[in-house]
Amino acid sequence: MSTTTTLVIMAAGIGARYGAGIKQLAGVGPEGQIIMDYSIHDAIEAGFNQILFIIRKDIEEEFSEVIGRRIEKICLEHNVSVAYAFQKIDDLPGKWKKPESRTKPWGTGKAVLSCQSLIDGPFAVINADDYYGKEAFKKVYDFLTALPQDSKNTYCMAGFVLENTLSEHGLVTRGLCQVDENNHLLAIHETHDIGWNEQHVPCAGERILDPLSHVSMNMWGFTQEFMDYLEEGFDEFLLKLLGRGKGDALKDEFLIPVFVQKLLKGNKVNIEVLETKDSWFGVTYQEDRQAVEEAFARLTEDGVYTRDLFDDLP
């Protein structure tokens, strides 16, 4: 029996407004393709056979109109299934109740937990509005499908080169990674306000950063057993936040990179960093959109993608 290898796309945050529309649904390809189209194309090409969208109920209709029904048809032609999970702010385990005034979602860790019942094998996780490149999808897929069945605590992360992930139009947050000589992740540090200085060198404030250092762009590869860690970790997060009153109950989030760092510190998991030299890009700022459109135009001209994006898939 073939294994289901799933690409989980975290798209619940597409309510964040960009200009006159939702930024993740803005057409940036030569035929109006959105960034998610390229991720789905690259995932299918790499070998993933299920696409799982995490969305919110209130955007279901618009999401289905812009991408859902169209992608379902394309995936059907390539024997790839499509599923949906819904991120709900009031969906908490056990005795826990959402604070009445909280409107902020619980974070990427809780988002992935929302698709627990739909995962039946190894899976990758990505953001909806980030372009990762073909190399990253292929490396993550190959890693996941080569793992022995008893490798329950071995995961991977696509390691992007810092200088390939920055915006020319403002500051960004990146997970700076500490990696050993065997490409194993030792630590991940969420670092804010990273940009270019006057000498066009990456920096965070006055701190100069190595342009060739690895960063996390929230592209992970996990085995199904990671869900057990997430479930336990989220309950501990709620106990600390709501049970013991430590932290901000209205704003604190259960984030995958922060949780992974905790697991690493406890020596519970091993994470291999899969270096990719592809350039990341996304629409962090409205001014980024033109640069993204130009980048996809170049990729099409260079033959990396066909103009009618999915035409080259077998």
Residue pairs with C-beta under 8 A, 6 or more apart in sequence:
2 49
3 121
3 122
3 145
4 49
4 50
4 81
4 120
4 121
5 47
5 48
5 49
5 50
5 121
5 122
5 123
5 124
5 141
5 144
5 145
6 48
6 49
6 50
6 51
6 52
6 118
6 119
6 120
6 121
6 122
6 123
6 124
7 39
7 40
7 43
7 48
7 50
7 51
7 52
7 123
7 124
7 126
7 137
8 52
8 54
8 112
8 115
8 119
8 123
8 124
8 125
8 126
9 36
9 39
9 40
9 51
9 52
9 53
9 54
9 126
9 127
9 128
10 54
10 108
10 111
10 112
10 125
10 126
10 127
10 128
10 218
11 24
11 36
11 53
11 54
11 55
11 63
11 128
12 54
12 55
12 56
12 59
12 87
12 105
12 111
13 24
13 105
13 128
13 129
14 22
14 23
14 24
14 25
14 55
14 59
14 63
14 128
14 129
15 22
15 56
15 58
15 59
16 22
16 23
17 23
18 24
18 26
18 283
18 286
19 26
19 286
22 59
22 62
23 129
23 283
24 34
24 35
24 36
24 128
24 129
24 283
25 34
25 62
25 63
25 66
25 67
26 34
26 283
26 289
27 33
27 34
28 34
28 35
28 283
28 289
28 292
28 293
28 296
29 37
29 38
29 293
29 296
29 300
29 305
29 309
30 296
30 297
30 300
30 307
31 307
31 308
31 309
33 296
33 309
34 66
34 67
35 128
35 129
35 130
35 131
35 282
35 283
35 292
36 67
36 128
36 129
37 67
37 71
37 309
38 131
38 296
38 305
38 309
39 126
39 128
39 130
39 131
39 132
39 137
40 51
40 71
40 74
40 75
41 305
41 309
41 310
41 313
42 132
42 133
42 134
42 136
42 137
42 138
43 51
43 124
43 137
43 141
44 75
44 78
44 80
44 310
44 313
45 134
45 137
45 138
45 313
46 134
46 137
46 138
46 140
46 141
46 142
47 141
47 145
48 80
48 124
48 137
48 141
49 79
49 80
49 81
50 80
50 81
50 82
50 83
51 71
51 75
51 80
51 81
51 82
51 83
52 82
52 83
52 84
52 85
52 115
52 118
52 119
52 123
53 63
53 68
53 82
53 83
53 84
53 85
54 84
54 85
54 86
54 87
54 111
54 112
54 114
54 115
55 63
55 84
55 85
55 86
55 87
56 86
56 87
56 88
57 86
57 88
60 84
60 86
68 82
68 84
71 82
72 82
74 310
75 81
75 82
78 310
78 313
78 314
83 115
83 118
85 114
85 115
85 118
86 114
87 105
87 110
87 111
87 114
88 114
89 98
89 102
89 103
89 104
89 105
89 106
90 98
91 114
92 98
92 238
93 231
93 234
93 235
93 238
94 235
96 238
96 242
97 242
99 242
99 249
99 250
101 250
102 249
102 250
103 250
104 250
104 251
104 253
105 111
105 253
106 234
106 253
106 254
107 253
107 254
107 255
107 256
108 125
108 218
108 253
108 254
108 255
108 256
109 230
109 233
109 234
109 237
109 253
109 254
109 255
109 256
109 259
110 234
110 253
110 254
112 125
112 227
112 230
112 256
113 227
113 230
113 231
113 234
116 227
116 230
116 231
119 224
119 227
120 224
121 224
122 144
122 145
122 147
122 221
122 222
122 223
122 224
123 144
123 221
123 222
123 224
124 137
124 140
124 141
124 144
124 219
124 220
124 221
124 222
125 218
125 219
125 220
125 221
125 222
125 256
126 132
126 218
126 219
127 217
127 218
127 219
127 282
129 282
129 283
130 217
130 218
130 219
130 280
130 281
130 282
131 280
131 281
131 282
131 292
131 295
132 158
132 160
132 217
132 219
132 276
132 278
132 280
133 276
133 278
133 279
133 280
134 278
134 304
135 276
135 277
135 278
136 158
136 160
136 219
136 274
136 276
136 278
139 156
139 158
139 274
139 276
140 156
140 158
140 219
140 221
140 274
143 156
143 221
143 272
143 274
144 156
144 221
144 223
147 154
147 223
151 223
152 223
152 225
153 223
153 225
153 268
153 269
153 270
154 223
154 269
154 270
154 271
154 272
155 220
155 221
155 222
155 223
155 226
155 269
155 270
155 271
155 272
156 220
156 221
156 271
156 272
156 273
156 274
157 177
157 185
157 216
157 219
157 220
157 221
157 260
157 271
157 272
157 273
157 274
158 216
158 217
158 219
158 220
158 221
158 274
158 276
159 177
159 179
159 183
159 214
159 215
159 216
159 273
159 274
159 275
159 276
160 214
160 215
160 216
160 217
160 276
160 278
160 280
161 211
161 212
161 213
161 214
161 215
161 275
161 276
161 277
162 174
162 176
162 194
162 202
162 209
162 210
162 211
162 212
162 213
162 214
162 215
163 202
163 211
163 212
164 277
164 278
164 279
164 280
165 172
165 174
165 215
165 217
165 279
165 280
166 172
166 194
166 195
166 196
166 202
167 195
167 284
167 285
167 288
168 196
168 287
168 288
168 291
169 284
169 285
169 287
169 288
170 195
170 284
170 285
170 287
171 192
171 193
171 194
171 195
172 194
172 195
172 284
173 190
173 191
173 192
173 193
173 194
174 190
174 191
174 194
174 215
174 216
174 217
175 188
175 189
175 190
175 191
175 215
175 216
175 217
175 218
175 257
176 188
176 189
176 191
176 209
176 213
176 214
176 215
177 185
177 187
177 188
177 189
177 213
177 214
177 215
177 216
177 273
178 185
178 186
178 187
178 188
178 189
179 185
179 186
179 214
179 273
180 186
183 272
183 273
183 274
183 275
184 270
184 271
184 272
184 273
185 260
185 264
185 271
185 272
185 273
186 264
187 261
187 264
187 265
188 216
188 257
188 260
188 261
188 264
189 261
190 255
190 257
190 258
191 204
192 204
193 204
193 205
194 202
194 203
194 204
194 209
195 202
195 203
196 202
196 203
197 203
197 208
201 208
201 209
201 211
202 208
202 209
202 210
202 211
203 209
214 273
214 275
216 257
217 280
218 256
218 257
220 256
220 260
229 259
229 263
229 268
229 269
230 259
233 254
233 259
233 262
233 263
234 254
237 252
237 254
240 246
240 247
241 247
241 248
241 249
241 252
242 249
260 269
260 271
263 269
264 271
279 295
281 288
281 291
281 292
281 295
282 288
282 292
283 289
283 292
296 305
299 305
300 306
300 307
305 312
306 312
